[in-house]
Amino acid sequence: MRKHRNTYITLTILLAALLLIIAWPGRVPYTISTYAKVLPAREWVLLRDNNGMIASVLRDNRSGAVHSYTLSQLERGAAMSLGFARLQPNTVIETGDTVAWAVSTDMEYTMATLRGSLAVAEAALDAARAGEKLPLVEEAEQRLLYAQKELEEHEALHRRAEGLYRGQHISEEEFEVSRNRLEMLRINVSIADAQLSTVNSGARVEEIRQRVEEIEAIRGEIDALSRRKALSTYVSPLTGVLQHSVAADTLCVVNEVHESVLLMPLRLSEKEYLTEGAKVLVHGEHGAGDHTARLVSTGTDVQYLRGHAVTISTAAMSATPPALPRGLLVPCDIVCDDVSLSVYLVRWIQGFME
């Protein structure tokens, strides 16, 4: 009888405590403990495969998206010069710095040839605009000079014939022949002069047009070759720290220095307690102290880790302290909104049992 009474008292006390916990209006702080992987907010990777294909990849670790992915093929026989090879690891690379470029002897030879052809074509255009004579123009000028000379000679003969005709030393028929020939020679001069004007203007315009078209064609080839050359010049799209890689296909990695992200696996059941902007306390190794980050994403894709459904949440911090090397797994606590005492105890019991 006494034993049953003690059991009743115990159950009564537990029930009262449970009711008190449920009815208690106060709220208690709640944190979620997990581990986070430290990564740069953005990273730029330059890769090369065995077929001479170069891949430039800019990855955003905050969103998990690839911002840009560029492929370029090295020219056959091209040599690649790595500008960053002279730099030490952890050197800061600024946005716009050229870190690598490919040099093709065939491309350089073609470019030099085109530039030489362009210089020749521009000189020919200048000469045409300056009025240098073409063979057709020179021939027309010679015909005009011959017609003018022939006219001058016959004018002198016609003046003599006119004097003889007035003195009645030659017949009217002979005088008419001389006068008709004079008119014919004058017409010949006019025709030769018109032909010279036509040939001169037509040839000059046509030659200039051809020279301009030739120059435009050469410049188009140079521009196309310059664009191909630009694809073989690799410029850092961000300001970051240069990292050399031991991987054979990785030429270089540039990690952003101004911001880092933390990737944290969290159980799906804990997602309802997370709010964007929540404080994340990152605990440094070997007593290095805590660092603060902010939750920026709670993740949507569900994965399984050790039999538990989890989502990958992301936090951001303004920079990476030296005590938190990139790629390191560090313990951290997410400071959630305050919860009721009952919720806190339930979450504590679940965590203890798991």
C-alpha positions in Angstrom: 0.0 0.0 0.0 2.8 2.4 0.9 4.6 1.5 -2.3 1.6 2.5 -4.4 1.2 5.7 -2.5 4.9 6.7 -3.3 4.3 5.9 -6.9 1.2 8.1 -7.0 3.1 11.0 -5.3 5.9 10.7 -7.8 3.6 10.7 -10.8 1.7 13.6 -9.4 5.0 15.6 -8.9 6.1 14.7 -12.5 2.7 15.7 -13.9 2.8 18.9 -12.0 6.3 19.7 -13.2 5.2 18.9 -16.8 2.2 21.2 -16.5 4.4 23.9 -15.0 6.9 23.5 -17.9 4.1 23.7 -20.5 2.4 26.6 -18.8 5.5 28.6 -17.9 5.4 31.8 -20.1 9.1 32.5 -20.1 11.5 31.7 -22.9 15.0 30.4 -22.9 17.9 30.9 -25.3 18.4 28.1 -27.8 21.5 27.3 -29.9 22.2 24.6 -32.4 25.7 23.1 -32.3 27.3 21.8 -35.5 30.4 21.8 -37.6 31.2 24.1 -40.5 33.5 24.0 -43.4 35.3 27.3 -44.1 35.4 28.3 -47.8 36.0 31.5 -49.7 32.9 33.3 -50.8 34.1 33.1 -54.3 37.0 31.2 -56.0 38.4 31.2 -59.4 40.0 28.0 -60.8 42.1 27.6 -63.9 42.2 24.1 -65.2 43.8 22.3 -68.2 43.2 18.9 -69.6 45.4 16.6 -71.7 43.8 17.8 -75.0 45.0 21.4 -74.5 41.6 22.7 -73.4 41.7 25.4 -70.8 38.7 25.9 -68.4 38.2 29.1 -66.4 35.7 28.6 -63.6 34.3 31.3 -61.2 32.3 29.6 -58.4 30.1 31.4 -55.8 30.2 29.3 -52.7 27.4 31.4 -51.1 24.8 30.2 -53.6 26.7 27.1 -54.8 26.4 28.4 -58.4 29.0 28.8 -61.1 29.0 32.4 -62.2 31.1 31.9 -65.3 32.6 28.9 -67.2 34.8 29.6 -70.1 36.5 27.0 -72.3 39.3 27.8 -74.8 41.4 25.6 -77.0 45.2 26.1 -77.1 46.5 26.5 -80.7 48.4 23.6 -82.0 52.1 24.1 -81.2 51.2 26.9 -78.7 53.2 27.4 -75.6 51.6 28.6 -72.3 53.3 31.1 -70.1 52.1 31.2 -66.5 52.6 34.6 -65.0 51.7 33.5 -61.5 54.5 30.9 -61.5 56.9 33.7 -60.4 54.6 34.5 -57.4 54.7 32.9 -54.0 51.7 31.2 -52.5 49.3 33.5 -50.6 50.2 36.4 -52.8 47.3 38.8 -53.3 46.0 39.0 -56.9 44.0 42.0 -57.8 40.9 42.0 -60.1 42.1 42.4 -63.7 45.6 41.0 -63.1 46.8 38.8 -66.0 47.9 35.5 -64.4 48.4 33.4 -67.5 48.6 33.6 -71.3 49.1 31.3 -74.2 51.6 32.2 -76.9 51.3 30.7 -80.4 54.1 31.2 -82.8 51.8 30.7 -85.8 49.4 33.3 -84.4 52.2 35.8 -83.8 53.6 35.3 -87.3 50.1 35.8 -88.8 49.5 38.9 -86.8 52.9 40.4 -87.8 52.2 39.6 -91.5 48.7 41.2 -91.3 50.1 44.3 -89.7 52.7 44.6 -92.4 50.0 44.2 -95.1 48.0 46.8 -93.4 50.9 49.3 -93.4 51.4 48.7 -97.1 47.7 49.1 -97.9 47.5 52.3 -95.9 50.5 53.7 -97.7 49.0 52.8 -101.1 45.7 54.6 -100.1 47.7 57.7 -99.1 49.4 57.6 -102.4 46.1 57.3 -104.3 44.6 60.2 -102.4 47.8 62.3 -103.0 47.2 61.9 -106.8 49.9 59.6 -108.0 49.2 58.7 -111.7 48.0 55.4 -112.9 49.1 54.0 -116.3 45.7 54.7 -117.9 45.9 58.3 -116.8 49.4 58.7 -118.1 48.3 57.3 -121.5 45.3 59.7 -121.7 47.6 62.6 -120.9 49.9 61.6 -123.7 47.1 61.4 -126.2 45.9 64.9 -125.1 49.5 66.3 -125.5 49.8 64.7 -128.9 46.4 66.1 -130.1 47.3 69.6 -128.7 50.7 69.5 -130.5 49.1 68.4 -133.8 46.5 71.2 -133.5 49.2 73.8 -132.9 51.2 72.7 -135.9 48.2 72.7 -138.2 47.1 76.1 -136.9 50.4 77.5 -138.1 49.9 75.8 -141.5 46.3 77.0 -141.7 47.3 80.6 -141.1 49.7 80.3 -144.0 47.0 78.7 -146.2 44.6 81.5 -145.2 47.1 84.1 -146.4 47.7 82.2 -149.7 44.0 81.9 -150.2 43.5 85.6 -149.8 46.2 86.2 -152.3 44.5 83.8 -154.6 47.6 81.5 -154.7 45.6 78.4 -153.7 42.1 77.3 -154.6 39.1 77.5 -152.4 39.0 73.7 -152.3 42.5 73.5 -150.8 41.6 76.2 -148.2 38.4 74.3 -147.2 40.4 71.1 -146.7 42.8 72.9 -144.4 40.0 74.5 -142.5 38.1 71.2 -142.1 41.2 69.5 -140.8 41.7 72.4 -138.3 38.2 71.8 -136.9 38.8 68.1 -136.7 42.0 68.5 -134.8 40.2 70.9 -132.4 37.5 68.3 -131.8 40.2 65.7 -131.2 41.7 67.9 -128.5 38.3 68.2 -126.8 37.8 64.5 -127.0 41.3 63.7 -125.6 40.7 66.2 -122.8 37.3 64.7 -121.9 38.8 61.2 -121.9 41.6 62.3 -119.6 39.0 63.8 -117.1 36.9 60.6 -117.3 39.9 58.2 -116.8 41.4 60.4 -114.1 38.4 60.7 -111.9 37.1 57.2 -112.5 40.4 55.5 -111.9 41.1 57.5 -108.8 37.7 56.8 -107.2 37.9 53.1 -108.1 41.4 52.8 -106.8 40.6 54.5 -103.5 37.5 52.4 -103.0 39.6 49.2 -103.6 42.3 50.4 -101.2 39.7 51.2 -98.5 38.0 47.8 -98.9 41.4 46.1 -98.7 42.3 47.9 -95.5 38.9 47.1 -93.9 39.4 43.4 -94.8 42.9 43.3 -93.2 41.6 45.1 -90.1 38.8 42.6 -89.8 41.3 39.8 -89.9 43.5 41.5 -87.2 40.4 42.1 -85.0 39.4 38.4 -85.3 42.9 37.3 -84.5 43.0 39.7 -81.5 39.8 38.2 -80.1 41.2 34.8 -80.4 44.4 36.0 -78.7 42.3 37.5 -75.9 40.6 34.2 -75.2 44.1 32.8 -74.5 44.8 35.5 -71.9 43.5 34.7 -68.5 42.6 37.6 -66.1 41.6 37.2 -62.5 37.9 38.2 -62.1 38.3 38.8 -58.4 40.7 40.1 -55.7 42.0 37.1 -53.8 44.9 35.0 -52.5 46.8 32.9 -55.0 46.9 29.2 -54.1 49.0 26.6 -56.0 47.6 23.2 -56.3 49.3 19.8 -56.4 46.6 18.5 -58.8 48.1 18.0 -62.2 45.1 19.5 -64.0 44.8 22.6 -61.8 47.0 25.5 -62.9 46.0 27.9 -60.1 43.3 28.8 -57.6 42.5 32.4 -56.5 40.4 32.6 -53.3 38.5 35.7 -52.5 39.9 37.5 -49.4 37.1 40.0 -48.5 34.5 37.4 -47.5 34.3 33.7 -46.4 31.4 31.3 -46.1 30.6 28.5 -43.7 28.8 25.4 -45.0 27.0 23.7 -42.1 25.0 20.5 -42.2 21.9 20.8 -40.0 19.2 18.3 -39.4 15.9 18.8 -41.2 14.1 18.9 -37.9 16.1 21.9 -36.8 15.4 24.0 -39.9 12.2 25.6 -38.3 14.3 27.2 -35.7 16.6 28.9 -38.2 16.2 32.5 -39.4 18.3 34.3 -42.0 20.6 36.8 -40.3 21.0 34.7 -37.2 24.4 35.0 -35.4 26.8 32.1 -35.8 29.6 31.7 -33.3 32.6 30.0 -34.9 35.1 28.5 -32.4 38.7 28.7 -33.3 41.1 25.8 -32.8 43.4 25.7 -29.8 41.7 28.5 -27.9 42.1 31.0 -30.7 38.8 32.6 -29.7 35.3 32.9 -31.3 34.5 34.6 -34.5 31.1 35.9 -35.7 29.3 35.1 -38.9 25.7 35.6 -40.1 23.3 33.0 -41.5 22.5 33.8 -45.1 20.7 30.6 -46.3 19.1 27.6 -44.7 19.3 25.4 -47.7 16.6 23.5 -49.6 18.1 20.3 -50.9 17.9 17.4 -48.5 20.8 15.0 -48.1 21.5 12.1 -45.7 24.4 12.2 -43.3 24.9 9.2 -41.0 21.3 8.2 -41.4 19.8 11.7 -40.7 18.1 14.0 -43.2 20.1 17.2 -43.3 20.2 20.4 -45.3 23.3 22.5 -45.9 23.0 26.0 -44.4 25.3 28.8 -45.3 26.8 31.6 -43.1 29.0 34.5 -44.2 31.8 36.3 -42.5 33.6 39.4 -43.6 37.0 37.8 -43.7 38.8 34.7 -42.8 40.9 35.0 -39.6 44.3 33.3 -39.7 43.1 30.8 -37.1 40.5 29.5 -39.5 42.3 28.2 -42.6 40.2 27.6 -45.7 38.9 24.1 -45.9 39.0 23.5 -42.2 36.1 21.9 -40.3 35.4 24.0 -37.2 32.8 23.8 -34.4 30.2 26.5 -34.3 26.9 27.4 -32.6 23.9 29.0 -34.3 22.1 31.4 -32.0 18.4 30.9 -32.7 15.4 32.8 -31.4 14.4 32.1 -27.8 12.1 29.1 -27.4 9.7 27.9 -24.7 11.0 25.7 -21.9 9.0 22.8 -23.2 10.5 23.0 -26.6 14.0 23.4 -25.2 13.6 20.3 -23.0 12.2 18.3 -25.9 15.1 19.3 -28.2 17.6 18.6 -25.4 16.2 15.1 -24.9 16.2 14.4 -28.6 19.7 15.5 -28.9 20.8 13.5 -25.9 19.1 10.3 -27.3 20.7 10.8 -30.7 
